[in-house]
Amino acid sequence: MTNPLDKAGAKAPPIIGSGCTQRYDPDRLGPELGTDFPGAEVLWKRYLDAFDNIVDDSISSDVVNAQASSARPAD
């Protein structure tokens, strides 16, 4: 083992393309490379739900502020 990188527990998946189009080869990704993530869908849905709540709260706050400012008497 002369290459110090051979000690690593994981290796990067094969790459296709170059420059701006460089990406991991989706056909070569799999559990043997550590790319299997069975909880990804659940985590993604939790993230989207949290994001939707933040957006909804922001919109509600904007509506309340707009209503409050329009209810003020004109000077």
mmJSON file of the N, C-alpha and C atoms, coordinates in Angstrom:
{"data_MODEL":{"atom_site":{
"group_PDB":["ATOM","ATOM","ATOM","ATOM","ATOM","ATOM","ATOM","ATOM","ATOM","ATOM","ATOM","ATOM","ATOM","ATOM","ATOM","ATOM","ATOM","ATOM","ATOM","ATOM","ATOM","ATOM","ATOM","ATOM","ATOM","ATOM","ATOM","ATOM","ATOM","ATOM","ATOM","ATOM","ATOM","ATOM","ATOM","ATOM","ATOM","ATOM","ATOM","ATOM","ATOM","ATOM","ATOM","ATOM","ATOM","ATOM","ATOM","ATOM","ATOM","ATOM","ATOM","ATOM","ATOM","ATOM","ATOM","ATOM","ATOM","ATOM","ATOM","ATOM","ATOM","ATOM","ATOM","ATOM","ATOM","ATOM","ATOM","ATOM","ATOM","ATOM","ATOM","ATOM","ATOM","ATOM","ATOM","ATOM","ATOM","ATOM","ATOM","ATOM","ATOM","ATOM","ATOM","ATOM","ATOM","ATOM","ATOM","ATOM","ATOM","ATOM","ATOM","ATOM","ATOM","ATOM","ATOM","ATOM","ATOM","ATOM","ATOM","ATOM","ATOM","ATOM","ATOM","ATOM","ATOM","ATOM","ATOM","ATOM","ATOM","ATOM","ATOM","ATOM","ATOM","ATOM","ATOM","ATOM","ATOM","ATOM","ATOM","ATOM","ATOM","ATOM","ATOM","ATOM","ATOM","ATOM","ATOM","ATOM","ATOM","ATOM","ATOM","ATOM","ATOM","ATOM","ATOM","ATOM","ATOM","ATOM","ATOM","ATOM","ATOM","ATOM","ATOM","ATOM","ATOM","ATOM","ATOM","ATOM","ATOM","ATOM","ATOM","ATOM","ATOM","ATOM","ATOM","ATOM","ATOM","ATOM","ATOM","ATOM","ATOM","ATOM","ATOM","ATOM","ATOM","ATOM","ATOM","ATOM","ATOM","ATOM","ATOM","ATOM","ATOM","ATOM","ATOM","ATOM","ATOM","ATOM","ATOM","ATOM","ATOM","ATOM","ATOM","ATOM","ATOM","ATOM","ATOM","ATOM","ATOM","ATOM","ATOM","ATOM","ATOM","ATOM","ATOM","ATOM","ATOM","ATOM","ATOM","ATOM","ATOM","ATOM","ATOM","ATOM","ATOM","ATOM","ATOM","ATOM","ATOM","ATOM","ATOM","ATOM","ATOM","ATOM","ATOM","ATOM","ATOM","ATOM","ATOM","ATOM","ATOM","ATOM","ATOM","ATOM","ATOM"],
"id":[1,2,3,4,5,6,7,8,9,10,11,12,13,14,15,16,17,18,19,20,21,22,23,24,25,26,27,28,29,30,31,32,33,34,35,36,37,38,39,40,41,42,43,44,45,46,47,48,49,50,51,52,53,54,55,56,57,58,59,60,61,62,63,64,65,66,67,68,69,70,71,72,73,74,75,76,77,78,79,80,81,82,83,84,85,86,87,88,89,90,91,92,93,94,95,96,97,98,99,100,101,102,103,104,105,106,107,108,109,110,111,112,113,114,115,116,117,118,119,120,121,122,123,124,125,126,127,128,129,130,131,132,133,134,135,136,137,138,139,140,141,142,143,144,145,146,147,148,149,150,151,152,153,154,155,156,157,158,159,160,161,162,163,164,165,166,167,168,169,170,171,172,173,174,175,176,177,178,179,180,181,182,183,184,185,186,187,188,189,190,191,192,193,194,195,196,197,198,199,200,201,202,203,204,205,206,207,208,209,210,211,212,213,214,215,216,217,218,219,220,221,222,223,224,225],
"type_symbol":["N","C","C","N","C","C","N","C","C","N","C","C","N","C","C","N","C","C","N","C","C","N","C","C","N","C","C","N","C","C","N","C","C","N","C","C","N","C","C","N","C","C","N","C","C","N","C","C","N","C","C","N","C","C","N","C","C","N","C","C","N","C","C","N","C","C","N","C","C","N","C","C","N","C","C","N","C","C","N","C","C","N","C","C","N","C","C","N","C","C","N","C","C","N","C","C","N","C","C","N","C","C","N","C","C","N","C","C","N","C","C","N","C","C","N","C","C","N","C","C","N","C","C","N","C","C","N","C","C","N","C","C","N","C","C","N","C","C","N","C","C","N","C","C","N","C","C","N","C","C","N","C","C","N","C","C","N","C","C","N","C","C","N","C","C","N","C","C","N","C","C","N","C","C","N","C","C","N","C","C","N","C","C","N","C","C","N","C","C","N","C","C","N","C","C","N","C","C","N","C","C","N","C","C","N","C","C","N","C","C","N","C","C","N","C","C","N","C","C","N","C","C","N","C","C"],
"label_atom_id":["N","CA","C","N","CA","C","N","CA","C","N","CA","C","N","CA","C","N","CA","C","N","CA","C","N","CA","C","N","CA","C","N","CA","C","N","CA","C","N","CA","C","N","CA","C","N","CA","C","N","CA","C","N","CA","C","N","CA","C","N","CA","C","N","CA","C","N","CA","C","N","CA","C","N","CA","C","N","CA","C","N","CA","C","N","CA","C","N","CA","C","N","CA","C","N","CA","C","N","CA","C","N","CA","C","N","CA","C","N","CA","C","N","CA","C","N","CA","C","N","CA","C","N","CA","C","N","CA","C","N","CA","C","N","CA","C","N","CA","C","N","CA","C","N","CA","C","N","CA","C","N","CA","C","N","CA","C","N","CA","C","N","CA","C","N","CA","C","N","CA","C","N","CA","C","N","CA","C","N","CA","C","N","CA","C","N","CA","C","N","CA","C","N","CA","C","N","CA","C","N","CA","C","N","CA","C","N","CA","C","N","CA","C","N","CA","C","N","CA","C","N","CA","C","N","CA","C","N","CA","C","N","CA","C","N","CA","C","N","CA","C","N","CA","C","N","CA","C","N","CA","C","N","CA","C","N","CA","C","N","CA","C"],
"label_alt_id":[null,null,null,null,null,null,null,null,null,null,null,null,null,null,null,null,null,null,null,null,null,null,null,null,null,null,null,null,null,null,null,null,null,null,null,null,null,null,null,null,null,null,null,null,null,null,null,null,null,null,null,null,null,null,null,null,null,null,null,null,null,null,null,null,null,null,null,null,null,null,null,null,null,null,null,null,null,null,null,null,null,null,null,null,null,null,null,null,null,null,null,null,null,null,null,null,null,null,null,null,null,null,null,null,null,null,null,null,null,null,null,null,null,null,null,null,null,null,null,null,null,null,null,null,null,null,null,null,null,null,null,null,null,null,null,null,null,null,null,null,null,null,null,null,null,null,null,null,null,null,null,null,null,null,null,null,null,null,null,null,null,null,null,null,null,null,null,null,null,null,null,null,null,null,null,null,null,null,null,null,null,null,null,null,null,null,null,null,null,null,null,null,null,null,null,null,null,null,null,null,null,null,null,null,null,null,null,null,null,null,null,null,null,null,null,null,null,null,null,null,null,null,null,null,null],
"label_comp_id":["MET","MET","MET","THR","THR","THR","ASN","ASN","ASN","PRO","PRO","PRO","LEU","LEU","LEU","ASP","ASP","ASP","LYS","LYS","LYS","ALA","ALA","ALA","GLY","GLY","GLY","ALA","ALA","ALA","LYS","LYS","LYS","ALA","ALA","ALA","PRO","PRO","PRO","PRO","PRO","PRO","ILE","ILE","ILE","ILE","ILE","ILE","GLY","GLY","GLY","SER","SER","SER","GLY","GLY","GLY","CYS","CYS","CYS","THR","THR","THR","GLN","GLN","GLN","ARG","ARG","ARG","TYR","TYR","TYR","ASP","ASP","ASP","PRO","PRO","PRO","ASP","ASP","ASP","ARG","ARG","ARG","LEU","LEU","LEU","GLY","GLY","GLY","PRO","PRO","PRO","GLU","GLU","GLU","LEU","LEU","LEU","GLY","GLY","GLY","THR","THR","THR","ASP","ASP","ASP","PHE","PHE","PHE","PRO","PRO","PRO","GLY","GLY","GLY","ALA","ALA","ALA","GLU","GLU","GLU","VAL","VAL","VAL","LEU","LEU","LEU","TRP","TRP","TRP","LYS","LYS","LYS","ARG","ARG","ARG","TYR","TYR","TYR","LEU","LEU","LEU","ASP","ASP","ASP","ALA","ALA","ALA","PHE","PHE","PHE","ASP","ASP","ASP","ASN","ASN","ASN","ILE","ILE","ILE","VAL","VAL","VAL","ASP","ASP","ASP","ASP","ASP","ASP","SER","SER","SER","ILE","ILE","ILE","SER","SER","SER","SER","SER","SER","ASP","ASP","ASP","VAL","VAL","VAL","VAL","VAL","VAL","ASN","ASN","ASN","ALA","ALA","ALA","GLN","GLN","GLN","ALA","ALA","ALA","SER","SER","SER","SER","SER","SER","ALA","ALA","ALA","ARG","ARG","ARG","PRO","PRO","PRO","ALA","ALA","ALA","ASP","ASP","ASP"],
"label_asym_id":["A","A","A","A","A","A","A","A","A","A","A","A","A","A","A","A","A","A","A","A","A","A","A","A","A","A","A","A","A","A","A","A","A","A","A","A","A","A","A","A","A","A","A","A","A","A","A","A","A","A","A","A","A","A","A","A","A","A","A","A","A","A","A","A","A","A","A","A","A","A","A","A","A","A","A","A","A","A","A","A","A","A","A","A","A","A","A","A","A","A","A","A","A","A","A","A","A","A","A","A","A","A","A","A","A","A","A","A","A","A","A","A","A","A","A","A","A","A","A","A","A","A","A","A","A","A","A","A","A","A","A","A","A","A","A","A","A","A","A","A","A","A","A","A","A","A","A","A","A","A","A","A","A","A","A","A","A","A","A","A","A","A","A","A","A","A","A","A","A","A","A","A","A","A","A","A","A","A","A","A","A","A","A","A","A","A","A","A","A","A","A","A","A","A","A","A","A","A","A","A","A","A","A","A","A","A","A","A","A","A","A","A","A","A","A","A","A","A","A","A","A","A","A","A","A"],
"label_entity_id":["1","1","1","1","1","1","1","1","1","1","1","1","1","1","1","1","1","1","1","1","1","1","1","1","1","1","1","1","1","1","1","1","1","1","1","1","1","1","1","1","1","1","1","1","1","1","1","1","1","1","1","1","1","1","1","1","1","1","1","1","1","1","1","1","1","1","1","1","1","1","1","1","1","1","1","1","1","1","1","1","1","1","1","1","1","1","1","1","1","1","1","1","1","1","1","1","1","1","1","1","1","1","1","1","1","1","1","1","1","1","1","1","1","1","1","1","1","1","1","1","1","1","1","1","1","1","1","1","1","1","1","1","1","1","1","1","1","1","1","1","1","1","1","1","1","1","1","1","1","1","1","1","1","1","1","1","1","1","1","1","1","1","1","1","1","1","1","1","1","1","1","1","1","1","1","1","1","1","1","1","1","1","1","1","1","1","1","1","1","1","1","1","1","1","1","1","1","1","1","1","1","1","1","1","1","1","1","1","1","1","1","1","1","1","1","1","1","1","1","1","1","1","1","1","1"],
"label_seq_id":[1,1,1,2,2,2,3,3,3,4,4,4,5,5,5,6,6,6,7,7,7,8,8,8,9,9,9,10,10,10,11,11,11,12,12,12,13,13,13,14,14,14,15,15,15,16,16,16,17,17,17,18,18,18,19,19,19,20,20,20,21,21,21,22,22,22,23,23,23,24,24,24,25,25,25,26,26,26,27,27,27,28,28,28,29,29,29,30,30,30,31,31,31,32,32,32,33,33,33,34,34,34,35,35,35,36,36,36,37,37,37,38,38,38,39,39,39,40,40,40,41,41,41,42,42,42,43,43,43,44,44,44,45,45,45,46,46,46,47,47,47,48,48,48,49,49,49,50,50,50,51,51,51,52,52,52,53,53,53,54,54,54,55,55,55,56,56,56,57,57,57,58,58,58,59,59,59,60,60,60,61,61,61,62,62,62,63,63,63,64,64,64,65,65,65,66,66,66,67,67,67,68,68,68,69,69,69,70,70,70,71,71,71,72,72,72,73,73,73,74,74,74,75,75,75],
"pdbx_PDB_ins_code":[null,null,null,null,null,null,null,null,null,null,null,null,null,null,null,null,null,null,null,null,null,null,null,null,null,null,null,null,null,null,null,null,null,null,null,null,null,null,null,null,null,null,null,null,null,null,null,null,null,null,null,null,null,null,null,null,null,null,null,null,null,null,null,null,null,null,null,null,null,null,null,null,null,null,null,null,null,null,null,null,null,null,null,null,null,null,null,null,null,null,null,null,null,null,null,null,null,null,null,null,null,null,null,null,null,null,null,null,null,null,null,null,null,null,null,null,null,null,null,null,null,null,null,null,null,null,null,null,null,null,null,null,null,null,null,null,null,null,null,null,null,null,null,null,null,null,null,null,null,null,null,null,null,null,null,null,null,null,null,null,null,null,null,null,null,null,null,null,null,null,null,null,null,null,null,null,null,null,null,null,null,null,null,null,null,null,null,null,null,null,null,null,null,null,null,null,null,null,null,null,null,null,null,null,null,null,null,null,null,null,null,null,null,null,null,null,null,null,null,null,null,null,null,null,null],
"Cartn_x":[0.848,0.0,0.896,1.334,2.224,1.471,0.25,-0.562,-1.307,-1.092,-1.781,-3.296,-3.782,-5.229,-5.87,-5.066,-5.604,-6.075,-5.677,-6.088,-7.527,-8.036,-9.381,-10.41,-11.465,-12.515,-13.481,-13.517,-14.443,-13.691,-14.184,-13.598,-14.68,-14.263,-15.215,-15.766,-17.046,-17.628,-17.002,-17.118,-16.598,-17.273,-16.512,-16.988,-17.087,-18.143,-18.279,-18.357,-18.055,-18.083,-16.842,-16.777,-15.651,-16.106,-15.352,-15.677,-17.024,-17.848,-19.16,-20.118,-19.856,-20.76,-20.257,-19.197,-18.652,-19.627,-19.852,-20.79,-20.465,-21.008,-20.849,-21.686,-21.182,-21.879,-23.045,-24.303,-25.442,-25.603,-25.116,-25.224,-24.276,-23.267,-22.276,-22.483,-23.454,-23.717,-24.484,-24.19,-24.883,-24.437,-25.029,-24.72,-23.258,-22.602,-21.202,-20.282,-20.74,-19.964,-20.428,-21.398,-21.899,-22.889,-23.474,-24.417,-25.867,-26.08,-27.433,-27.911,-29.018,-29.549,-31.054,-31.481,-32.9,-33.786,-33.237,-34.042,-34.081,-33.548,-33.456,-34.83,-35.772,-37.099,-37.793,-37.707,-38.325,-37.649,-36.325,-35.591,-35.94,-36.042,-36.393,-37.792,-38.746,-40.109,-40.122,-39.341,-39.265,-38.682,-37.66,-37.051,-38.068,-38.796,-39.785,-40.906,-41.365,-42.406,-41.917,-40.689,-40.13,-40.002,-39.563,-39.431,-40.801,-41.811,-43.162,-43.679,-43.4,-43.836,-43.168,-41.887,-41.181,-41.784,-42.049,-42.633,-44.037,-44.845,-46.206,-46.185,-45.285,-45.181,-44.768,-43.863,-43.397,-44.525,-45.281,-46.404,-47.469,-47.783,-48.781,-48.346,-47.072,-46.544,-46.651,-46.35,-46.457,-47.902,-48.842,-50.263,-50.719,-50.338,-50.722,-50.137,-48.879,-48.253,-48.922,-49.299,-49.973,-51.347,-52.062,-53.379,-53.257,-52.255,-52.066,-51.712,-50.875,-50.482,-51.625,-52.495,-53.614,-54.735,-54.74,-55.774,-55.431,-54.212,-53.812,-54.465,-54.891,-55.474,-54.388,-54.783,-53.84,-53.51,-52.277,-51.866,-52.398],
"Cartn_y":[-1.172,0.0,1.239,1.644,2.792,4.103,4.05,5.257,5.518,6.685,6.954,7.031,7.304,7.369,5.988,4.94,3.58,3.216,3.984,3.721,4.178,5.023,5.565,4.445,4.622,3.613,3.679,4.802,4.964,5.561,5.292,5.858,6.629,7.662,8.457,7.623,7.792,7.072,7.539,6.737,7.14,8.425,9.238,10.534,10.487,11.128,11.276,12.763,13.112,14.506,15.237,16.514,17.325,18.768,19.53,20.938,21.11,21.983,22.273,21.091,20.149,19.002,17.778,17.935,16.803,16.402,15.097,14.589,13.126,12.62,11.195,10.394,9.266,8.396,7.725,8.108,7.543,6.041,5.529,4.086,3.279,3.916,3.209,3.421,4.262,4.498,3.319,2.973,1.854,1.665,0.712,0.51,0.145,-0.489,-0.871,0.354,1.502,2.74,3.623,3.148,3.94,5.003,4.856,5.86,5.462,4.333,3.896,4.653,5.352,6.132,5.906,4.827,4.487,5.546,6.382,7.4,8.716,8.766,10.027,10.619,9.793,10.308,10.92,10.254,10.768,12.076,12.108,13.318,14.467,14.188,15.22,15.767,14.898,15.363,16.224,15.843,16.658,18.028,18.053,19.319,20.195,19.619,20.393,20.897,20.062,20.491,21.661,21.574,22.659,23.926,23.791,24.939,25.563,24.727,25.233,25.993,25.494,26.183,27.545,27.627,28.907,29.883,29.422,30.282,30.708,29.765,30.094,31.121,30.951,31.9,33.275,33.308,34.571,35.277,34.522,35.104,35.595,34.806,35.211,36.483,36.569,37.755,38.97,38.801,39.903,40.368,39.431,39.777,40.541,40.061,40.739,42.145,42.288,43.612,44.529,44.007,44.816,45.25,44.343,44.684,45.722,45.581,46.528,47.908,47.969,49.275,49.918,49.117,49.704,50.119,49.598,49.957,51.245,51.726,52.96,54.157,55.107,56.311,57.12,57.769,58.596,59.839,60.314,61.539,62.765],
"Cartn_z":[0.0,0.0,0.0,-1.152,-1.254,-1.384,-1.861,-2.018,-0.714,-0.056,1.212,1.059,-0.14,-0.34,-0.327,-0.496,-0.434,0.968,1.965,3.342,3.591,2.734,2.932,2.913,3.711,3.778,2.619,1.935,0.813,-0.365,-1.534,-2.75,-3.489,-4.184,-4.959,-6.108,-6.423,-7.558,-8.87,-9.916,-11.223,-11.713,-12.402,-12.887,-14.41,-14.937,-16.384,-16.703,-17.922,-18.334,-17.864,-18.198,-17.76,-17.628,-16.887,-16.696,-16.01,-16.565,-15.977,-16.043,-16.926,-17.062,-16.307,-15.521,-14.769,-13.67,-13.548,-12.543,-12.279,-11.186,-10.902,-11.888,-12.28,-13.223,-12.496,-12.79,-12.062,-12.271,-13.401,-13.649,-12.776,-12.236,-11.428,-9.932,-9.544,-8.125,-7.549,-6.341,-5.716,-4.282,-3.594,-2.179,-1.926,-2.892,-2.683,-2.606,-3.106,-3.025,-1.87,-1.117,-0.004,-0.422,-1.607,-2.09,-1.848,-1.202,-0.891,0.344,0.239,1.356,1.41,2.086,2.091,2.75,3.614,4.276,3.535,2.328,1.589,1.293,0.901,0.545,1.76,2.896,4.123,4.542,4.481,4.841,3.903,2.61,1.629,1.9,2.224,2.522,3.781,4.809,6.027,5.712,4.873,4.476,3.746,2.799,2.04,2.938,3.877,4.812,5.663,6.154,6.957,6.119,4.877,3.99,3.722,3.46,3.221,4.434,5.64,6.856,6.981,6.654,6.715,5.713,4.506,3.474,3.884,4.382,4.815,5.943,6.918,8.024,7.52,6.563,6.005,5.261,4.478,3.734,4.7,5.722,6.715,7.419,7.765,8.426,7.519,6.232,5.281,5.139,5.13,5.007,6.242,7.424,8.671,8.698,8.315,8.305,7.292,6.14,5.125,5.615,6.271,6.794,7.901,8.75,9.847,9.311,8.297,7.763,6.983,6.364,5.629,6.575,7.8,8.768,9.504,9.375,10.056,9.365,10.148,9.533,8.821,7.758,7.001,7.799,7.658,8.372,7.71],
"occupancy":[1.0,1.0,1.0,1.0,1.0,1.0,1.0,1.0,1.0,1.0,1.0,1.0,1.0,1.0,1.0,1.0,1.0,1.0,1.0,1.0,1.0,1.0,1.0,1.0,1.0,1.0,1.0,1.0,1.0,1.0,1.0,1.0,1.0,1.0,1.0,1.0,1.0,1.0,1.0,1.0,1.0,1.0,1.0,1.0,1.0,1.0,1.0,1.0,1.0,1.0,1.0,1.0,1.0,1.0,1.0,1.0,1.0,1.0,1.0,1.0,1.0,1.0,1.0,1.0,1.0,1.0,1.0,1.0,1.0,1.0,1.0,1.0,1.0,1.0,1.0,1.0,1.0,1.0,1.0,1.0,1.0,1.0,1.0,1.0,1.0,1.0,1.0,1.0,1.0,1.0,1.0,1.0,1.0,1.0,1.0,1.0,1.0,1.0,1.0,1.0,1.0,1.0,1.0,1.0,1.0,1.0,1.0,1.0,1.0,1.0,1.0,1.0,1.0,1.0,1.0,1.0,1.0,1.0,1.0,1.0,1.0,1.0,1.0,1.0,1.0,1.0,1.0,1.0,1.0,1.0,1.0,1.0,1.0,1.0,1.0,1.0,1.0,1.0,1.0,1.0,1.0,1.0,1.0,1.0,1.0,1.0,1.0,1.0,1.0,1.0,1.0,1.0,1.0,1.0,1.0,1.0,1.0,1.0,1.0,1.0,1.0,1.0,1.0,1.0,1.0,1.0,1.0,1.0,1.0,1.0,1.0,1.0,1.0,1.0,1.0,1.0,1.0,1.0,1.0,1.0,1.0,1.0,1.0,1.0,1.0,1.0,1.0,1.0,1.0,1.0,1.0,1.0,1.0,1.0,1.0,1.0,1.0,1.0,1.0,1.0,1.0,1.0,1.0,1.0,1.0,1.0,1.0,1.0,1.0,1.0,1.0,1.0,1.0,1.0,1.0,1.0,1.0,1.0,1.0,1.0,1.0,1.0,1.0,1.0,1.0],
"B_iso_or_equiv":[0.0,0.0,0.0,0.0,0.0,0.0,0.0,0.0,0.0,0.0,0.0,0.0,0.0,0.0,0.0,0.0,0.0,0.0,0.0,0.0,0.0,0.0,0.0,0.0,0.0,0.0,0.0,0.0,0.0,0.0,0.0,0.0,0.0,0.0,0.0,0.0,0.0,0.0,0.0,0.0,0.0,0.0,0.0,0.0,0.0,0.0,0.0,0.0,0.0,0.0,0.0,0.0,0.0,0.0,0.0,0.0,0.0,0.0,0.0,0.0,0.0,0.0,0.0,0.0,0.0,0.0,0.0,0.0,0.0,0.0,0.0,0.0,0.0,0.0,0.0,0.0,0.0,0.0,0.0,0.0,0.0,0.0,0.0,0.0,0.0,0.0,0.0,0.0,0.0,0.0,0.0,0.0,0.0,0.0,0.0,0.0,0.0,0.0,0.0,0.0,0.0,0.0,0.0,0.0,0.0,0.0,0.0,0.0,0.0,0.0,0.0,0.0,0.0,0.0,0.0,0.0,0.0,0.0,0.0,0.0,0.0,0.0,0.0,0.0,0.0,0.0,0.0,0.0,0.0,0.0,0.0,0.0,0.0,0.0,0.0,0.0,0.0,0.0,0.0,0.0,0.0,0.0,0.0,0.0,0.0,0.0,0.0,0.0,0.0,0.0,0.0,0.0,0.0,0.0,0.0,0.0,0.0,0.0,0.0,0.0,0.0,0.0,0.0,0.0,0.0,0.0,0.0,0.0,0.0,0.0,0.0,0.0,0.0,0.0,0.0,0.0,0.0,0.0,0.0,0.0,0.0,0.0,0.0,0.0,0.0,0.0,0.0,0.0,0.0,0.0,0.0,0.0,0.0,0.0,0.0,0.0,0.0,0.0,0.0,0.0,0.0,0.0,0.0,0.0,0.0,0.0,0.0,0.0,0.0,0.0,0.0,0.0,0.0,0.0,0.0,0.0,0.0,0.0,0.0,0.0,0.0,0.0,0.0,0.0,0.0],
"pdbx_formal_charge":[null,null,null,null,null,null,null,null,null,null,null,null,null,null,null,null,null,null,null,null,null,null,null,null,null,null,null,null,null,null,null,null,null,null,null,null,null,null,null,null,null,null,null,null,null,null,null,null,null,null,null,null,null,null,null,null,null,null,null,null,null,null,null,null,null,null,null,null,null,null,null,null,null,null,null,null,null,null,null,null,null,null,null,null,null,null,null,null,null,null,null,null,null,null,null,null,null,null,null,null,null,null,null,null,null,null,null,null,null,null,null,null,null,null,null,null,null,null,null,null,null,null,null,null,null,null,null,null,null,null,null,null,null,null,null,null,null,null,null,null,null,null,null,null,null,null,null,null,null,null,null,null,null,null,null,null,null,null,null,null,null,null,null,null,null,null,null,null,null,null,null,null,null,null,null,null,null,null,null,null,null,null,null,null,null,null,null,null,null,null,null,null,null,null,null,null,null,null,null,null,null,null,null,null,null,null,null,null,null,null,null,null,null,null,null,null,null,null,null,null,null,null,null,null,null],
"auth_seq_id":[1,1,1,2,2,2,3,3,3,4,4,4,5,5,5,6,6,6,7,7,7,8,8,8,9,9,9,10,10,10,11,11,11,12,12,12,13,13,13,14,14,14,15,15,15,16,16,16,17,17,17,18,18,18,19,19,19,20,20,20,21,21,21,22,22,22,23,23,23,24,24,24,25,25,25,26,26,26,27,27,27,28,28,28,29,29,29,30,30,30,31,31,31,32,32,32,33,33,33,34,34,34,35,35,35,36,36,36,37,37,37,38,38,38,39,39,39,40,40,40,41,41,41,42,42,42,43,43,43,44,44,44,45,45,45,46,46,46,47,47,47,48,48,48,49,49,49,50,50,50,51,51,51,52,52,52,53,53,53,54,54,54,55,55,55,56,56,56,57,57,57,58,58,58,59,59,59,60,60,60,61,61,61,62,62,62,63,63,63,64,64,64,65,65,65,66,66,66,67,67,67,68,68,68,69,69,69,70,70,70,71,71,71,72,72,72,73,73,73,74,74,74,75,75,75],
"auth_comp_id":["MET","MET","MET","THR","THR","THR","ASN","ASN","ASN","PRO","PRO","PRO","LEU","LEU","LEU","ASP","ASP","ASP","LYS","LYS","LYS","ALA","ALA","ALA","GLY","GLY","GLY","ALA","ALA","ALA","LYS","LYS","LYS","ALA","ALA","ALA","PRO","PRO","PRO","PRO","PRO","PRO","ILE","ILE","ILE","ILE","ILE","ILE","GLY","GLY","GLY","SER","SER","SER","GLY","GLY","GLY","CYS","CYS","CYS","THR","THR","THR","GLN","GLN","GLN","ARG","ARG","ARG","TYR","TYR","TYR","ASP","ASP","ASP","PRO","PRO","PRO","ASP","ASP","ASP","ARG","ARG","ARG","LEU","LEU","LEU","GLY","GLY","GLY","PRO","PRO","PRO","GLU","GLU","GLU","LEU","LEU","LEU","GLY","GLY","GLY","THR","THR","THR","ASP","ASP","ASP","PHE","PHE","PHE","PRO","PRO","PRO","GLY","GLY","GLY","ALA","ALA","ALA","GLU","GLU","GLU","VAL","VAL","VAL","LEU","LEU","LEU","TRP","TRP","TRP","LYS","LYS","LYS","ARG","ARG","ARG","TYR","TYR","TYR","LEU","LEU","LEU","ASP","ASP","ASP","ALA","ALA","ALA","PHE","PHE","PHE","ASP","ASP","ASP","ASN","ASN","ASN","ILE","ILE","ILE","VAL","VAL","VAL","ASP","ASP","ASP","ASP","ASP","ASP","SER","SER","SER","ILE","ILE","ILE","SER","SER","SER","SER","SER","SER","ASP","ASP","ASP","VAL","VAL","VAL","VAL","VAL","VAL","ASN","ASN","ASN","ALA","ALA","ALA","GLN","GLN","GLN","ALA","ALA","ALA","SER","SER","SER","SER","SER","SER","ALA","ALA","ALA","ARG","ARG","ARG","PRO","PRO","PRO","ALA","ALA","ALA","ASP","ASP","ASP"],
"auth_asym_id":["A","A","A","A","A","A","A","A","A","A","A","A","A","A","A","A","A","A","A","A","A","A","A","A","A","A","A","A","A","A","A","A","A","A","A","A","A","A","A","A","A","A","A","A","A","A","A","A","A","A","A","A","A","A","A","A","A","A","A","A","A","A","A","A","A","A","A","A","A","A","A","A","A","A","A","A","A","A","A","A","A","A","A","A","A","A","A","A","A","A","A","A","A","A","A","A","A","A","A","A","A","A","A","A","A","A","A","A","A","A","A","A","A","A","A","A","A","A","A","A","A","A","A","A","A","A","A","A","A","A","A","A","A","A","A","A","A","A","A","A","A","A","A","A","A","A","A","A","A","A","A","A","A","A","A","A","A","A","A","A","A","A","A","A","A","A","A","A","A","A","A","A","A","A","A","A","A","A","A","A","A","A","A","A","A","A","A","A","A","A","A","A","A","A","A","A","A","A","A","A","A","A","A","A","A","A","A","A","A","A","A","A","A","A","A","A","A","A","A","A","A","A","A","A","A"],
"auth_atom_id":["N","CA","C","N","CA","C","N","CA","C","N","CA","C","N","CA","C","N","CA","C","N","CA","C","N","CA","C","N","CA","C","N","CA","C","N","CA","C","N","CA","C","N","CA","C","N","CA","C","N","CA","C","N","CA","C","N","CA","C","N","CA","C","N","CA","C","N","CA","C","N","CA","C","N","CA","C","N","CA","C","N","CA","C","N","CA","C","N","CA","C","N","CA","C","N","CA","C","N","CA","C","N","CA","C","N","CA","C","N","CA","C","N","CA","C","N","CA","C","N","CA","C","N","CA","C","N","CA","C","N","CA","C","N","CA","C","N","CA","C","N","CA","C","N","CA","C","N","CA","C","N","CA","C","N","CA","C","N","CA","C","N","CA","C","N","CA","C","N","CA","C","N","CA","C","N","CA","C","N","CA","C","N","CA","C","N","CA","C","N","CA","C","N","CA","C","N","CA","C","N","CA","C","N","CA","C","N","CA","C","N","CA","C","N","CA","C","N","CA","C","N","CA","C","N","CA","C","N","CA","C","N","CA","C","N","CA","C","N","CA","C","N","CA","C","N","CA","C","N","CA","C","N","CA","C","N","CA","C","N","CA","C"],
"pdbx_PDB_model_num":[1,1,1,1,1,1,1,1,1,1,1,1,1,1,1,1,1,1,1,1,1,1,1,1,1,1,1,1,1,1,1,1,1,1,1,1,1,1,1,1,1,1,1,1,1,1,1,1,1,1,1,1,1,1,1,1,1,1,1,1,1,1,1,1,1,1,1,1,1,1,1,1,1,1,1,1,1,1,1,1,1,1,1,1,1,1,1,1,1,1,1,1,1,1,1,1,1,1,1,1,1,1,1,1,1,1,1,1,1,1,1,1,1,1,1,1,1,1,1,1,1,1,1,1,1,1,1,1,1,1,1,1,1,1,1,1,1,1,1,1,1,1,1,1,1,1,1,1,1,1,1,1,1,1,1,1,1,1,1,1,1,1,1,1,1,1,1,1,1,1,1,1,1,1,1,1,1,1,1,1,1,1,1,1,1,1,1,1,1,1,1,1,1,1,1,1,1,1,1,1,1,1,1,1,1,1,1,1,1,1,1,1,1,1,1,1,1,1,1,1,1,1,1,1,1]
}}}
